[in-house]
Amino acid sequence: MATSTLAEIVYPDSDGKPMADNTRQFDEMVRIKNGLDALFADRADVFVAGDLLWYPVEG
């Protein structure tokens, strides 16, 4: 009888690329993140982050 083995699921924590190509891009990304923090400050069901790889579905 054949059995199947599931492959290990790997969730990388980096894509090896910089978050921004230059200071201006970084400043704008921080500005957007801070604005979203302020917009959703009173929402317990909202998480705001930057420069994260997100895996909403297993596998």
ZIWOJO-V716450 format. One record per helix or strand. SS is the DSSP state (A for helix, B for strand). FROM is the first residue (numbers start at 1). LEN is the number of residues. If there is no record, write none. Layout:
ss = [SS,SS]
from = [FROM,FROM]
len = [LEN,LEN]
This chain:
ss = [A]
from = [23]
len = [17]
